[in-house]
Amino acid sequence: MQHLVKKALSFADGQTILNLSTRGNAVDSMHALKQASQKRVQMCLFSADWCPACRAFEPAWKAAVNDQRNAGSSIDWHNLKDGSPHAQRLAKEYDITSYPTIVRIWQERETKLPPGGRGRLIEFATTGKYTPG
């Protein structure tokens, strides 16, 4: 069995909740996310520093993270930046085709937030549903 080096991914506010493998393959990290999703919702933002839409969305993401943490929410927030080879492998495994994309993982089930739904981030994080409008 290959020894996996663990590294903490950076979150929007710099805190660390879940350690994911940075060596090996993305399946190891997908497994870690799915395993963590048995107890807590995992919200993953796939973004890139070079992306204007990502930079514009980042304040809303940070606000959602802070609001939910302050409320004692049972949601883990992951900001996976494109510059990291590890995040790129995960993006490929989750079939991320554009930035920013948000994936919610709860009890091993993944749901992508529709592009127009970013304003409903908290609703999506807490319920897994998106109500347009």
N, CA, C and O of each residue as an XYZ file, in Angstrom:
532
protein
N       0.841     -1.172      0.000
C       0.000      0.000      0.000
C       0.892      1.244      0.000
O       1.831      1.345      0.790
N       0.590      2.178     -0.885
C       1.382      3.387     -1.001
C       1.157      4.290      0.205
O       0.026      4.493      0.648
N       2.252      4.827      0.725
C       2.150      5.767      1.832
C       1.690      7.109      1.265
O       2.271      7.605      0.300
N       0.680      7.682      1.842
C       0.153      8.949      1.356
C       0.608     10.094      2.251
O       0.469     10.039      3.473
N       1.144     11.110      1.635
C       1.515     12.308      2.363
C       0.253     13.142      2.516
O      -0.457     13.374      1.537
N      -0.030     13.588      3.707
C      -1.228     14.386      3.950
C      -0.852     15.860      4.010
O       0.153     16.236      4.614
N      -1.662     16.675      3.385
C      -1.452     18.112      3.425
C      -2.808     18.769      3.584
O      -3.789     18.344      2.973
N      -2.860     19.792      4.394
C      -4.122     20.509      4.598
C      -4.372     21.426      3.413
O      -3.487     22.180      3.007
N      -5.566     21.362      2.862
C      -5.954     22.300      1.810
C      -6.318     23.627      2.442
O      -6.775     23.673      3.584
N      -6.115     24.716      1.699
C      -6.464     26.022      2.240
C      -7.939     26.292      2.028
O      -8.516     25.972      0.989
N      -8.511     26.875      3.018
C      -9.906     27.256      2.959
C      -9.978     28.759      2.779
O      -8.981     29.464      2.934
N     -11.156     29.238      2.453
C     -11.336     30.651      2.150
C     -10.845     31.558      3.274
O     -10.326     32.642      3.008
N     -10.998     31.136      4.505
C     -10.574     31.989      5.617
C      -9.276     31.511      6.251
O      -8.890     31.990      7.317
N      -8.599     30.567      5.601
C      -7.316     30.099      6.093
C      -7.390     28.989      7.117
O      -6.353     28.465      7.522
N      -8.589     28.611      7.552
C      -8.707     27.528      8.525
C      -8.647     26.180      7.803
O      -8.899     26.088      6.602
N      -8.312     25.154      8.554
C      -8.217     23.816      8.019
C      -9.198     22.914      8.744
O      -9.289     22.933      9.972
N      -9.931     22.125      7.970
C     -10.861     21.193      8.591
C     -10.538     19.762      8.195
O     -10.549     18.870      9.043
N     -10.256     19.534      6.941
C     -10.087     18.176      6.437
C      -8.745     18.058      5.734
O      -8.418     18.885      4.882
N      -7.972     17.052      6.075
C      -6.722     16.798      5.383
C      -6.985     15.848      4.228
O      -7.598     14.794      4.397
N      -6.514     16.237      3.057
C      -6.682     15.407      1.868
C      -5.317     15.030      1.326
O      -4.345     15.764      1.502
N      -5.247     13.899      0.674
C      -3.984     13.434      0.129
C      -3.514     14.352     -0.996
O      -4.311     14.773     -1.834
N      -2.226     14.658     -1.013
C      -1.677     15.459     -2.099
C      -0.751     14.630     -2.979
O      -0.170     15.156     -3.928
N      -0.609     13.366     -2.687
C       0.197     12.498     -3.524
C      -0.621     11.265     -3.817
O      -1.533     10.932     -3.061
N      -0.316     10.594     -4.881
C      -1.137      9.471     -5.274
C      -2.105      9.964     -6.323
O      -1.692     10.612     -7.285
N      -3.376      9.675     -6.162
C      -4.328     10.136     -7.162
C      -5.513     10.808     -6.500
O      -5.683     10.759     -5.281
N      -6.329     11.436     -7.331
C      -7.469     12.196     -6.815
C      -8.500     11.287     -6.171
O      -9.304     11.741     -5.356
N      -8.487     10.004     -6.525
C      -9.445      9.075     -5.933
C      -9.262      9.020     -4.422
O     -10.242      8.894     -3.687
N      -8.019      9.112     -3.948
C      -7.753      9.123     -2.505
C      -8.463     10.302     -1.844
O      -9.081     10.151     -0.790
N      -8.373     11.465     -2.463
C      -9.018     12.651     -1.911
C     -10.529     12.579     -2.047
O     -11.261     13.007     -1.155
N     -10.993     12.040     -3.161
C     -12.437     11.869     -3.330
C     -12.957     10.956     -2.236
O     -14.023     11.198     -1.670
N     -12.206      9.911     -1.940
C     -12.610      8.986     -0.883
C     -12.657      9.719      0.465
O     -13.589      9.524      1.246
N     -11.654     10.557      0.735
C     -11.629     11.310      1.996
C     -12.830     12.251      2.084
O     -13.458     12.357      3.137
N     -13.150     12.934      0.982
C     -14.312     13.832      0.976
C     -15.601     13.049      1.196
O     -16.454     13.455      1.985
N     -15.738     11.934      0.502
C     -16.955     11.131      0.645
C     -17.075     10.559      2.049
O     -18.169     10.507      2.611
N     -15.960     10.134      2.611
C     -15.984      9.601      3.970
C     -16.383     10.706      4.963
O     -17.189     10.472      5.864
N     -15.819     11.895      4.795
C     -16.169     13.017      5.666
C     -17.630     13.418      5.489
O     -18.259     13.919      6.421
N     -18.168     13.196      4.283
C     -19.549     13.582      4.003
C     -20.567     12.697      4.712
O     -21.762     12.993      4.695
N     -20.112     11.623      5.329
C     -21.029     10.784      6.101
C     -21.524     11.527      7.345
O     -22.624     11.272      7.834
N     -20.688     12.458      7.853
C     -21.038     13.164      9.089
C     -21.302     14.651      8.876
O     -22.076     15.258      9.615
N     -20.654     15.241      7.858
C     -20.771     16.679      7.629
C     -20.872     16.955      6.136
O     -20.245     16.269      5.329
N     -21.657     17.953      5.774
C     -21.738     18.386      4.377
C     -20.378     18.939      3.972
O     -19.755     19.684      4.728
N     -19.921     18.575      2.782
C     -18.666     19.065      2.234
C     -18.992     19.982      1.057
O     -19.555     19.537      0.057
N     -18.640     21.254      1.175
C     -18.858     22.221      0.099
C     -17.512     22.525     -0.538
O     -16.592     22.985      0.139
N     -17.392     22.270     -1.833
C     -16.132     22.457     -2.546
C     -16.299     23.526     -3.619
O     -17.146     23.401     -4.503
N     -15.497     24.566     -3.539
C     -15.462     25.600     -4.559
C     -14.247     25.333     -5.427
O     -13.115     25.365     -4.944
N     -14.475     25.071     -6.704
C     -13.401     24.922     -7.674
C     -13.257     26.277     -8.357
O     -14.186     26.745     -9.016
N     -12.091     26.910     -8.202
C     -11.899     28.256     -8.727
C     -10.459     28.431     -9.191
O      -9.630     27.531     -9.055
N     -10.180     29.611     -9.744
C      -8.834     29.928    -10.214
C      -8.572     31.411     -9.985
O      -9.475     32.236    -10.125
N      -7.338     31.746     -9.634
C      -6.975     33.147     -9.411
C      -7.074     33.974    -10.685
O      -7.339     35.175    -10.625
N      -6.862     33.337    -11.847
C      -6.887     34.061    -13.116
C      -8.314     34.312    -13.622
O      -8.499     35.011    -14.618
N      -9.312     33.754    -12.951
C     -10.710     33.812    -13.400
C     -11.425     35.040    -12.815
O     -11.580     35.126    -11.597
N     -11.864     35.995    -13.657
C     -12.558     37.182    -13.138
C     -13.843     36.832    -12.369
O     -14.133     37.450    -11.345
N     -14.601     35.863    -12.845
C     -15.841     35.467    -12.153
C     -15.520     34.871    -10.776
O     -16.265     35.078     -9.818
N     -14.421     34.138    -10.683
C     -14.015     33.563     -9.389
C     -13.639     34.663     -8.410
O     -14.043     34.637     -7.247
N     -12.861     35.633     -8.888
C     -12.459     36.747     -8.018
C     -13.683     37.541     -7.570
O     -13.743     37.995     -6.427
N     -14.649     37.709     -8.452
C     -15.868     38.440     -8.098
C     -16.708     37.656     -7.089
O     -17.376     38.253     -6.244
N     -16.679     36.334     -7.170
C     -17.492     35.494     -6.291
C     -16.842     35.282     -4.920
O     -17.535     34.981     -3.949
N     -15.533     35.435     -4.836
C     -14.818     35.118     -3.600
C     -15.359     35.824     -2.349
O     -15.448     35.179     -1.304
N     -15.727     37.119     -2.397
C     -16.291     37.747     -1.184
C     -17.573     37.063     -0.706
O     -17.778     36.915      0.499
N     -18.429     36.647     -1.625
C     -19.662     35.948     -1.229
C     -19.330     34.600     -0.605
O     -19.967     34.195      0.367
N     -18.340     33.900     -1.154
C     -17.915     32.607     -0.612
C     -17.389     32.790      0.811
O     -17.776     32.065      1.728
N     -16.492     33.779      0.980
C     -15.916     34.023      2.309
C     -16.996     34.402      3.312
O     -16.957     33.956      4.459
N     -17.957     35.217      2.895
C     -19.051     35.613      3.785
C     -19.886     34.401      4.195
O     -20.261     34.267      5.359
N     -20.174     33.523      3.239
C     -20.947     32.311      3.545
C     -20.189     31.419      4.521
O     -20.772     30.887      5.466
N     -18.891     31.259      4.290
C     -18.062     30.441      5.178
C     -18.100     31.016      6.590
O     -18.349     30.296      7.556
N     -17.854     32.305      6.699
C     -17.820     32.935      8.026
C     -19.176     32.888      8.715
O     -19.250     32.587      9.906
N     -20.245     33.179      7.987
C     -21.591     33.142      8.568
C     -21.923     31.751      9.095
O     -22.444     31.607     10.201
N     -21.622     30.742      8.309
C     -21.956     29.377      8.702
C     -21.087     28.898      9.855
O     -21.577     28.200     10.743
N     -19.819     29.254      9.861
C     -18.947     28.865     10.977
C     -19.393     29.553     12.260
O     -19.424     28.934     13.324
N     -19.740     30.839     12.158
C     -20.196     31.578     13.344
C     -21.506     31.026     13.880
O     -21.777     31.123     15.076
N     -22.316     30.450     13.008
C     -23.601     29.878     13.416
C     -23.439     28.445     13.934
O     -24.417     27.825     14.351
N     -22.212     27.916     13.911
C     -21.976     26.553     14.389
C     -22.456     25.486     13.418
O     -22.809     24.379     13.824
N     -22.465     25.818     12.153
C     -22.942     24.911     11.107
C     -22.078     23.648     11.014
O     -20.897     23.666     11.358
N     -22.672     22.579     10.553
C     -21.933     21.324     10.364
C     -21.569     21.159      8.886
O     -21.783     20.102      8.292
N     -21.019     22.222      8.313
C     -20.602     22.218      6.909
C     -19.106     22.497      6.858
O     -18.615     23.418      7.510
N     -18.383     21.692      6.077
C     -16.961     21.933      5.839
C     -16.837     22.625      4.482
O     -17.455     22.197      3.508
N     -16.047     23.683      4.419
C     -15.902     24.507      3.212
C     -14.492     24.343      2.658
O     -13.520     24.558      3.382
N     -14.362     23.965      1.386
C     -13.072     23.740      0.742
C     -12.949     24.653     -0.472
O     -13.814     24.635     -1.349
N     -11.892     25.445     -0.534
C     -11.633     26.304     -1.681
C     -10.480     25.678     -2.454
O      -9.323     25.803     -2.050
N     -10.781     25.014     -3.550
C      -9.796     24.267     -4.328
C      -9.373     25.103     -5.531
O     -10.121     25.241     -6.498
N      -8.168     25.657     -5.460
C      -7.679     26.567     -6.499
C      -7.009     25.797     -7.628
O      -6.299     24.818     -7.397
N      -7.247     26.257     -8.855
C      -6.748     25.615    -10.061
C      -5.232     25.501    -10.125
O      -4.728     24.582    -10.770
N      -4.488     26.390     -9.490
C      -3.031     26.366     -9.575
C      -2.390     25.138     -8.948
O      -1.230     24.838     -9.233
N      -3.109     24.435     -8.113
C      -2.579     23.257     -7.439
C      -2.808     22.008     -8.283
O      -3.936     21.759     -8.710
N      -1.755     21.209     -8.538
C      -1.957     19.968     -9.293
C      -2.984     19.056     -8.618
O      -3.741     18.352     -9.286
N      -2.995     19.081     -7.285
C      -3.954     18.262     -6.539
C      -5.388     18.698     -6.840
O      -6.251     17.860     -7.101
N      -5.637     19.993     -6.803
C      -6.980     20.511     -7.095
C      -7.349     20.234     -8.549
O      -8.512     19.963     -8.845
N      -6.388     20.297     -9.449
C      -6.662     20.005    -10.860
C      -7.083     18.553    -11.039
O      -7.979     18.254    -11.829
N      -6.439     17.652    -10.306
C      -6.832     16.225    -10.394
C      -8.245     16.028     -9.863
O      -9.038     15.297    -10.455
N      -8.563     16.682     -8.739
C      -9.919     16.574     -8.192
C     -10.941     17.165     -9.161
O     -12.019     16.600     -9.347
N     -10.609     18.298     -9.779
C     -11.522     18.916    -10.747
C     -11.801     17.962    -11.903
O     -12.927     17.877    -12.393
N     -10.781     17.257    -12.328
C     -10.975     16.286    -13.412
C     -11.881     15.148    -12.958
O     -12.769     14.727    -13.699
N     -11.662     14.652    -11.751
C     -12.478     13.555    -11.227
C     -13.938     13.966    -11.033
O     -14.841     13.150    -11.217
N     -14.170     15.224    -10.665
C     -15.539     15.715    -10.467
C     -16.123     16.332    -11.738
O     -17.214     16.903    -11.712
N     -15.393     16.213    -12.848
C     -15.849     16.699    -14.153
C     -16.182     18.190    -14.107
O     -17.245     18.617    -14.556
N     -15.258     18.966    -13.558
C     -15.417     20.414    -13.499
C     -14.971     20.973    -14.844
O     -13.824     20.782    -15.248
N     -15.873     21.662    -15.538
C     -15.573     22.171    -16.876
C     -15.481     23.691    -16.935
O     -15.072     24.243    -17.956
N     -15.853     24.372    -15.862
C     -15.744     25.833    -15.836
C     -15.578     26.297    -14.396
O     -15.905     25.584    -13.448
N     -15.062     27.515    -14.261
C     -14.856     28.111    -12.948
C     -15.712     29.355    -12.828
O     -15.946     30.017    -13.839
N     -16.184     29.703    -11.662
C     -16.183     28.876    -10.462
C     -17.292     27.832    -10.513
O     -18.359     28.087    -11.072
N     -17.049     26.668     -9.938
C     -18.061     25.620     -9.811
C     -18.080     25.168     -8.358
O     -17.036     24.985     -7.732
N     -19.282     24.994     -7.838
C     -19.454     24.559     -6.457
C     -20.070     23.171     -6.453
O     -21.074     22.919     -7.118
N     -19.451     22.272     -5.689
C     -19.953     20.904     -5.551
C     -20.272     20.677     -4.076
O     -19.452     20.949     -3.199
N     -21.471     20.177     -3.822
C     -21.901     19.828     -2.465
C     -21.866     18.308     -2.355
O     -22.429     17.607     -3.197
N     -21.203     17.799     -1.317
C     -21.116     16.345     -1.104
C     -21.735     16.056      0.256
O     -21.288     16.576      1.278
N     -22.755     15.231      0.254
C     -23.435     14.852      1.494
C     -23.776     13.381      1.396
O     -24.476     12.954      0.477
N     -23.284     12.619      2.335
C     -23.487     11.177      2.398
C     -23.167     10.516      1.056
O     -23.946      9.739      0.504
N     -21.968     10.874      0.561
C     -21.370     10.319     -0.643
C     -22.090     10.689     -1.932
O     -21.815     10.101     -2.978
N     -22.998     11.643     -1.881
C     -23.721     12.057     -3.082
C     -23.291     13.472     -3.462
O     -23.338     14.388     -2.641
N     -22.868     13.639     -4.730
C     -22.400     14.946     -5.187
C     -23.497     15.658     -5.973
O     -24.216     15.047     -6.763
N     -23.605     16.962     -5.736
C     -24.536     17.807     -6.468
C     -23.806     19.085     -6.837
O     -23.173     19.708     -5.984
N     -23.887     19.487     -8.117
C     -23.273     20.741     -8.551
C     -24.306     21.852     -8.488
O     -25.467     21.666     -8.854
N     -23.863     23.010     -8.016
C     -24.723     24.185     -7.976
C     -24.790     24.781     -9.374
O     -23.750     25.006     -9.993
N     -25.996     25.043     -9.889
C     -26.106     25.667    -11.211
C     -25.413     27.031    -11.217
O     -25.406     27.724    -10.200
N     -24.826     27.425    -12.363
C     -24.097     28.698    -12.414
C     -24.906     29.893    -11.932
O     -24.333     30.787    -11.309
N     -26.187     29.951    -12.186
C     -27.004     31.078    -11.759
C     -27.364     31.040    -10.287
O     -28.012     31.961     -9.789
N     -26.958     29.997     -9.578
C     -27.378     29.827     -8.196
C     -26.421     30.305     -7.147
O     -26.629     30.043     -5.962
N     -25.368     31.003     -7.541
C     -24.370     31.405     -6.546
C     -24.943     32.304     -5.477
O     -24.457     32.295     -4.346
N     -25.964     33.082     -5.800
C     -26.588     33.943     -4.804
C     -27.357     33.162     -3.754
O     -27.710     33.706     -2.708
N     -27.616     31.906     -4.022
C     -28.352     31.036     -3.107
C     -27.424     30.010     -2.465
O     -27.833     28.882     -2.189
N     -26.193     30.396     -2.233
C     -25.164     29.482     -1.733
C     -25.552     28.834     -0.409
O     -25.407     27.621     -0.261
N     -26.039     29.607      0.557
C     -26.377     29.060      1.875
C     -27.532     28.068      1.751
O     -27.501     26.996      2.355
N     -28.548     28.427      0.968
C     -29.674     27.501      0.757
C     -29.166     26.176      0.190
O     -29.558     25.104      0.650
N     -28.298     26.260     -0.806
C     -27.752     25.061     -1.431
C     -26.911     24.259     -0.450
O     -27.007     23.033     -0.404
N     -26.082     24.950      0.340
C     -25.206     24.267      1.300
C     -26.014     23.516      2.344
O     -25.690     22.380      2.688
N     -27.072     24.153      2.852
C     -27.814     23.552      3.960
C     -28.855     22.530      3.523
O     -29.139     21.585      4.259
N     -29.431     22.709      2.324
C     -30.510     21.801      1.903
C     -30.145     20.931      0.712
O     -30.773     19.896      0.489
N     -29.131     21.338     -0.063
C     -28.800     20.598     -1.274
C     -29.712     20.959     -2.432
O     -29.611     20.370     -3.508
N     -30.601     21.920     -2.225
C     -31.539     22.331     -3.266
C     -31.263     23.766     -3.651
O     -30.714     24.546     -2.873
N     -31.658     24.102     -4.881
C     -31.509     25.451     -5.370
C     -32.853     25.913     -5.895
O     -33.438     25.282     -6.775
N     -33.337     27.016     -5.352
C     -34.603     27.580     -5.803
C     -34.308     28.831     -6.626
O     -33.889     29.846     -6.070
N     -34.521     28.777     -7.948
C     -34.245     29.957     -8.779
C     -35.097     31.141     -8.360
O     -36.187     30.979     -7.811
N     -34.583     32.332     -8.627
C     -35.379     33.529     -8.409
C     -34.856     34.336     -7.346
O     -35.417     35.387     -7.035
